[in-house]
Amino acid sequence: MSEAKLKRTLSGTVVSDKMDKTVTVLVERKVKHPLLGKIIRVSKKYHAHDEANEFHTGDMVIIEECRPLAKTKAWRVAKLLEKGAAI
């Protein structure tokens, strides 16, 4: 019996939508510094697949892990949380 693996999900902000069918998502998390004890923000950027080019800069999205689609792209945009401010 094979059990369905749960896909990892992350939430972040779209910082670039200039590529075709790809968006860059900035994911921030807060961690406690091991020595100082201060809470610091750690951020990382992920390339996520956006088939219809529907997400734009400033949008809050949820991305989920998937099979590798390109050299640097192994995430897919799952859904839109909040629309970014129109410029």
DSSP file (Angstrom, degrees, kcal/mol; ACC not computed):
  #  RESIDUE AA STRUCTURE BP1 BP2  ACC     N-H-->O    O-->H-N    N-H-->O    O-->H-N    TCO  KAPPA ALPHA  PHI   PSI    X-CA   Y-CA   Z-CA
    1    1 A M              0   0    0      0, 0.0     2,-0.5     0, 0.0     0, 0.0   0.000 360.0 360.0 360.0 122.9    0.0    0.0    0.0
    2    2 A S        -     0   0    0      3,-0.0     2,-0.4     0, 0.0     0, 0.0  -0.815 360.0-145.2 -95.7 130.8    1.5    3.3   -1.0
    3    3 A E        -     0   0    0     -2,-0.5     2,-0.4     1,-0.0     0, 0.0  -0.740  23.0-110.6 -94.6 142.3    0.6    6.3    1.1
    4    4 A A        -     0   0    0     -2,-0.4     2,-0.3     1,-0.1    -1,-0.0  -0.557  32.0-131.2 -72.3 126.8    0.1    9.7   -0.4
    5    5 A K        -     0   0    0     -2,-0.4     2,-0.3     1,-0.1    -1,-0.1  -0.593  18.6-121.4 -78.3 138.4    3.0   12.0    0.6
    6    6 A L        -     0   0    0     -2,-0.3     2,-0.3     1,-0.1    -1,-0.1  -0.629  26.4-125.6 -78.1 136.1    1.9   15.4    1.8
    7    7 A K        -     0   0    0     -2,-0.3     2,-0.2     1,-0.1    59,-0.1  -0.639  22.3-117.1 -83.8 137.4    3.4   18.2   -0.2
    8    8 A R        -     0   0    0     -2,-0.3    57,-2.2    56,-0.0     2,-0.4  -0.493  33.3-161.7 -69.9 141.0    5.3   20.9    1.7
    9    9 A T  E     -A   64   0A   0     55,-0.2     2,-0.3    -2,-0.2    55,-0.2  -0.963  11.6-177.9-127.2 146.6    3.7   24.3    1.4
   10   10 A L  E     -A   63   0A   0     53,-2.3    53,-3.0    -2,-0.4     2,-0.4  -0.960  16.1-141.4-135.4 152.9    5.2   27.8    2.0
   11   11 A S  E     +A   62   0A   0     -2,-0.3    17,-0.3    51,-0.2     2,-0.3  -0.947  36.3 133.7-118.4 142.4    3.6   31.2    1.9
   12   12 A G  E     -A   61   0A   0     49,-2.2    49,-2.7    -2,-0.4     2,-0.4  -0.927  49.0 -81.2-165.4-174.0    5.4   34.3    0.6
   13   13 A T  E     -AB  60  26A   0     13,-2.1    13,-3.1    -2,-0.3     2,-0.5  -0.876  36.6-120.1-110.2 136.0    5.3   37.4   -1.6
   14   14 A V  E     + B   0  25A   0     45,-2.6    44,-2.9    -2,-0.4    11,-0.2  -0.626  33.5 172.0 -72.7 122.9    5.8   37.5   -5.3
   15   15 A V  E     +     0   0A   0      9,-2.8     2,-0.3    -2,-0.5    -1,-0.2   0.575  64.8  24.7-109.0 -14.7    8.8   39.7   -6.0
   16   16 A S  E     + B   0  24A   0      8,-1.2     8,-2.5    40,-0.1    -1,-0.3  -0.970  42.5 166.4-152.3 135.8    9.3   39.1   -9.7
   17   17 A D        +     0   0    0     -2,-0.3     4,-0.1     6,-0.2     5,-0.1  -0.001  49.1 112.4-131.5  27.9    7.0   38.0  -12.5
   18   18 A K        +     0   0    0      2,-0.1     2,-0.1     3,-0.1     5,-0.1   0.711  59.1  81.4 -78.0 -21.1    9.2   38.9  -15.5
   19   19 A M  S >  S-     0   0    0      3,-0.4     3,-0.8     1,-0.1     2,-0.5  -0.477  91.7-101.1 -83.9 157.8    9.8   35.3  -16.6
   20   20 A D  T 3  S-     0   0    0      1,-0.2    -1,-0.1    -2,-0.1    -2,-0.1  -0.685 100.4 -10.5 -80.9 124.0    7.4   33.3  -18.7
   21   21 A K  T 3  S+     0   0    0     -2,-0.5    29,-2.2     1,-0.1     2,-0.3   0.666 119.9  95.6  62.7  20.8    5.3   30.9  -16.6
   22   22 A T  E <   - C   0  49A   0     -3,-0.8    -3,-0.4    27,-0.3     2,-0.3  -1.000  49.5-172.6-141.0 138.8    7.5   31.5  -13.6
   23   23 A V  E     - C   0  48A   0     25,-2.5    25,-3.0    -2,-0.3     2,-0.5  -0.945  22.7-130.5-124.6 152.0    7.4   33.8  -10.5
   24   24 A T  E     -BC  16  47A   0     -8,-2.5    -9,-2.8    -2,-0.3    -8,-1.2  -0.909  25.0-162.4-101.3 125.1   10.0   34.4   -7.9
   25   25 A V  E     -BC  14  46A   0     21,-3.1    21,-2.6    -2,-0.5     2,-0.6  -0.933   9.3-147.8-115.2 127.2    8.5   34.1   -4.3
   26   26 A L  E     -BC  13  45A   0    -13,-3.1   -13,-2.1    -2,-0.5     2,-0.5  -0.842  14.7-166.6 -94.3 118.6   10.2   35.6   -1.3
   27   27 A V  E     - C   0  44A   0     17,-3.0    17,-2.1    -2,-0.6     2,-0.4  -0.930   4.1-167.9-109.0 122.6    9.6   33.5    1.8
   28   28 A E  E     + C   0  43A   0     -2,-0.5     2,-0.3   -17,-0.3    15,-0.2  -0.882   7.4 177.5-110.9 141.3   10.5   35.0    5.2
   29   29 A R  E     - C   0  42A   0     13,-2.8    13,-3.3    -2,-0.4     2,-0.5  -0.976  24.9-126.7-137.8 155.1   10.6   33.2    8.5
   30   30 A K  E     + C   0  41A   0     -2,-0.3     2,-0.3    11,-0.2    11,-0.2  -0.885  30.2 174.6-106.1 129.0   11.6   34.3   12.0
   31   31 A V  E     - C   0  40A   0      9,-2.5     9,-3.0    -2,-0.5     2,-0.5  -0.936  32.2-114.7-130.3 153.4   14.2   32.5   14.0
   32   32 A K  E     - C   0  39A   0     -2,-0.3     7,-0.2     7,-0.2     6,-0.1  -0.753  34.7-116.2 -88.5 130.1   15.9   33.1   17.3
   33   33 A H     >  -     0   0    0      5,-2.9     4,-1.4    -2,-0.5    -1,-0.0  -0.460  21.6-135.0 -64.4 132.3   19.7   33.8   17.1
   34   34 A P  T  4 S+     0   0    0      0, 0.0    -1,-0.1     0, 0.0    -2,-0.0   0.817  96.4  24.6 -64.6 -31.6   21.5   30.9   18.9
   35   35 A L  T  4 S+     0   0    0      3,-0.1    -2,-0.1     1,-0.0    -3,-0.0   0.868 129.7  36.6 -99.0 -47.1   23.9   33.2   20.8
   36   36 A L  T  4 S-     0   0    0      2,-0.1     3,-0.1     1,-0.1    -1,-0.0   0.765  88.7-138.9 -82.4 -26.0   22.2   36.6   21.1
   37   37 A G     <  +     0   0    0     -4,-1.4     2,-0.2     1,-0.3    -1,-0.1   0.476  53.7 140.0  81.8   0.5   18.7   35.3   21.6
   38   38 A K        -     0   0    0     -6,-0.1    -5,-2.9     1,-0.1     2,-0.5  -0.533  57.9-117.5 -79.5 143.4   17.3   38.1   19.3
   39   39 A I  E     -C   32   0A   0     -7,-0.2     2,-0.3    -2,-0.2    -7,-0.2  -0.714  40.2-178.0 -80.9 123.0   14.5   37.2   16.8
   40   40 A I  E     -C   31   0A   0     -9,-3.0    -9,-2.5    -2,-0.5     2,-0.5  -0.886  26.4-118.9-122.8 154.2   15.8   37.8   13.3
   41   41 A R  E     -C   30   0A   0     -2,-0.3     2,-0.5   -11,-0.2   -11,-0.2  -0.805  24.3-167.6 -94.0 129.3   14.1   37.4    9.9
   42   42 A V  E     -C   29   0A   0    -13,-3.3   -13,-2.8    -2,-0.5     2,-0.3  -0.963   9.9-169.7-114.7 130.8   15.6   34.9    7.5
   43   43 A S  E     -C   28   0A   0     -2,-0.5     2,-0.3   -15,-0.2   -15,-0.2  -0.895  11.0-179.1-125.2 153.2   14.5   35.0    3.9
   44   44 A K  E     -C   27   0A   0    -17,-2.1   -17,-3.0    -2,-0.3     2,-0.4  -0.993  20.0-134.1-147.1 144.6   14.9   32.8    0.8
   45   45 A K  E     -C   26   0A   0     -2,-0.3     2,-0.4   -19,-0.2   -19,-0.2  -0.836  19.5-171.1-103.7 138.4   13.7   33.1   -2.8
   46   46 A Y  E     -C   25   0A   0    -21,-2.6   -21,-3.1    -2,-0.4     2,-0.5  -0.960  21.4-132.2-124.6 143.8   12.0   30.3   -4.7
   47   47 A H  E     -Cd  24  73A   0     25,-0.6    28,-0.6    -2,-0.4    27,-0.6  -0.851  31.9-170.9 -90.9 129.2   11.1   30.0   -8.3
   48   48 A A  E     -Cd  23  75A   0    -25,-3.0   -25,-2.5    -2,-0.5     2,-0.3  -0.938  24.7-111.1-126.0 146.4    7.6   28.7   -8.7
   49   49 A H  E     +Cd  22  76A   0     26,-2.5    28,-2.2    -2,-0.4     2,-0.4  -0.581  29.1 179.7 -78.4 130.4    5.6   27.6  -11.7
   50   50 A D    >   -     0   0    0    -29,-2.2     3,-1.3    -2,-0.3   -29,-0.1  -0.825   5.3-172.3-131.7  89.8    2.7   29.9  -12.8
   51   51 A E  T 3  S+     0   0    0     -2,-0.4    -1,-0.1     1,-0.3   -29,-0.1   0.842  82.9  35.4 -56.5 -42.8    1.1   28.3  -15.8
   52   52 A A  T 3  S-     0   0    0    -31,-0.1    -1,-0.3     0, 0.0    -2,-0.0   0.332 101.8-121.9 -98.6   7.5   -1.3   31.1  -16.8
   53   53 A N    <   +     0   0    0     -3,-1.3    -2,-0.1     1,-0.1   -36,-0.0   0.906  67.6 138.8  52.2  44.7    1.0   34.0  -15.8
   54   54 A E        +     0   0    0      2,-0.0     2,-0.4   -33,-0.0    -1,-0.1   0.585  41.4  80.3 -96.7 -11.3   -1.8   35.2  -13.4
   55   55 A F        -     0   0    0     -5,-0.1     2,-0.2    28,-0.0     3,-0.0  -0.800  59.4-173.4-102.9 141.0    0.3   36.2  -10.4
   56   56 A H    >   -     0   0    0     -2,-0.4     3,-2.0     1,-0.1   -42,-0.3  -0.773  37.4 -62.2-129.2 169.7    2.0   39.6  -10.2
   57   57 A T  T 3  S+     0   0    0      1,-0.2   -42,-0.2    -2,-0.2    -1,-0.1  -0.219 118.6  25.3 -54.9 133.2    4.5   41.5   -8.0
   58   58 A G  T 3  S+     0   0    0    -44,-2.9    -1,-0.2     1,-0.3    27,-0.2   0.205  86.5 132.7  98.0 -14.2    3.2   42.1   -4.5
   59   59 A D    <   -     0   0    0     -3,-2.0   -45,-2.6    25,-0.1     2,-0.6  -0.462  53.9-134.8 -71.9 140.0    0.7   39.2   -4.4
   60   60 A M  E     +AE  13  82A   0     22,-2.9    21,-3.1   -47,-0.2    22,-1.7  -0.864  38.4 171.1 -91.6 124.7    0.7   36.9   -1.3
   61   61 A V  E     -AE  12  80A   0    -49,-2.7   -49,-2.2    -2,-0.6     2,-0.5  -0.867  35.3-128.6-133.1 163.1    0.7   33.3   -2.5
   62   62 A I  E     -AE  11  79A   0     17,-2.5    16,-3.1    -2,-0.3    17,-1.3  -0.966  26.9-163.7-109.3 129.6    1.0   29.7   -1.2
   63   63 A I  E     -AE  10  77A   0    -53,-3.0   -53,-2.3    -2,-0.5     2,-0.3  -0.875   0.4-157.8-113.4 148.9    3.5   27.5   -3.1
   64   64 A E  E     -AE   9  76A   0     12,-3.1    12,-2.7    -2,-0.3   -55,-0.2  -0.936  24.3-105.1-126.2 150.1    3.7   23.7   -2.9
   65   65 A E  E     + E   0  75A   0    -57,-2.2     2,-0.3    -2,-0.3    10,-0.2  -0.419  46.5 160.9 -71.4 143.5    6.5   21.4   -3.7
   66   66 A C        -     0   0    0      8,-2.3     3,-0.1    -2,-0.1   -58,-0.0  -0.840  46.1 -60.1-147.0-176.2    6.4   19.4   -6.9
   67   67 A R  S    S-     0   0    0     -2,-0.3     2,-0.2     1,-0.1    -1,-0.1  -0.316  73.3 -79.8 -66.6 157.1    8.7   17.5   -9.2
   68   68 A P        +     0   0    0      0, 0.0     6,-0.3     0, 0.0    -1,-0.1  -0.421  47.4 177.3 -61.5 125.0   11.6   19.4  -10.8
   69   69 A L        -     0   0    0      4,-3.2     2,-0.3    -2,-0.2     5,-0.2   0.629  68.1  -5.3-101.9 -20.6   10.2   21.5  -13.7
   70   70 A A  S    S-     0   0    0      3,-1.4     3,-0.3     1,-0.0    -1,-0.2  -0.894  91.6 -75.8-157.5-177.7   13.5   23.2  -14.6
   71   71 A K  S    S+     0   0    0     -2,-0.3    -1,-0.0     1,-0.2     3,-0.0   0.883 130.9  16.4 -58.6 -40.2   17.0   23.5  -13.2
   72   72 A T  S    S+     0   0    0      1,-0.1   -25,-0.6    -3,-0.0     2,-0.6   0.301 110.0  89.2-115.6   8.0   16.0   25.9  -10.4
   73   73 A K  E     +d   47   0A   0     -3,-0.3    -4,-3.2     1,-0.1    -3,-1.4  -0.905  27.1 136.2-120.1 109.8   12.2   25.4  -10.3
   74   74 A A  E     +     0   0A   0     -2,-0.6    -8,-2.3   -27,-0.6     2,-0.3   0.021  55.9  82.6-135.6  26.7   10.6   22.6   -8.2
   75   75 A W  E     -dE  48  65A   0    -28,-0.6   -26,-2.5   -10,-0.2     2,-0.4  -0.935  56.8-155.8-130.6 153.8    7.7   24.6   -6.7
   76   76 A R  E     -dE  49  64A   0    -12,-2.7   -12,-3.1    -2,-0.3     2,-0.5  -0.986  27.5-112.4-130.6 139.4    4.2   25.4   -8.0
   77   77 A V  E     - E   0  63A   0    -28,-2.2   -14,-0.3    -2,-0.4   -26,-0.1  -0.604  32.4-176.3 -71.9 122.3    1.9   28.2   -7.0
   78   78 A A  E     -     0   0A   0    -16,-3.1     2,-0.3    -2,-0.5   -15,-0.2   0.915  55.8 -23.1 -88.4 -50.1   -1.1   26.6   -5.2
   79   79 A K  E     - E   0  62A   0    -17,-1.3   -17,-2.5     0, 0.0     2,-0.5  -0.995  58.8-102.7-161.0 164.1   -3.3   29.6   -4.5
   80   80 A L  E     + E   0  61A   0     -2,-0.3   -19,-0.2   -19,-0.2     3,-0.1  -0.768  26.1 178.6 -91.5 128.5   -3.6   33.3   -4.1
   81   81 A L  E    S-     0   0A   0    -21,-3.1     2,-0.3    -2,-0.5   -20,-0.2   0.844  70.8  -0.2 -93.5 -45.0   -3.9   34.6   -0.5
   82   82 A E  E    S- E   0  60A   0    -22,-1.7   -22,-2.9   -24,-0.0    -1,-0.3  -0.983  70.4-121.6-152.5 133.1   -4.0   38.4   -1.1
   83   83 A K        -     0   0    0     -2,-0.3   -24,-0.1   -24,-0.2     3,-0.1  -0.528  33.7-120.6 -75.7 139.9   -3.8   40.5   -4.2
   84   84 A G        -     0   0    0     -2,-0.2     2,-0.2   -28,-0.2   -25,-0.1  -0.309  38.3 -82.5 -76.3 163.5   -1.0   43.0   -4.3
   85   85 A A        -     0   0    0    -27,-0.2     2,-0.3     1,-0.1    -1,-0.1  -0.464  47.5-117.3 -67.3 133.1   -1.5   46.8   -4.6
   86   86 A A              0   0    0     -2,-0.2    -1,-0.1     1,-0.1   -28,-0.0  -0.544 360.0 360.0 -74.1 134.2   -2.0   47.9   -8.2
   87   87 A I              0   0    0     -2,-0.3    -1,-0.1    -3,-0.0    -2,-0.0   0.421 360.0 360.0 -97.0 360.0    0.7   50.2   -9.4
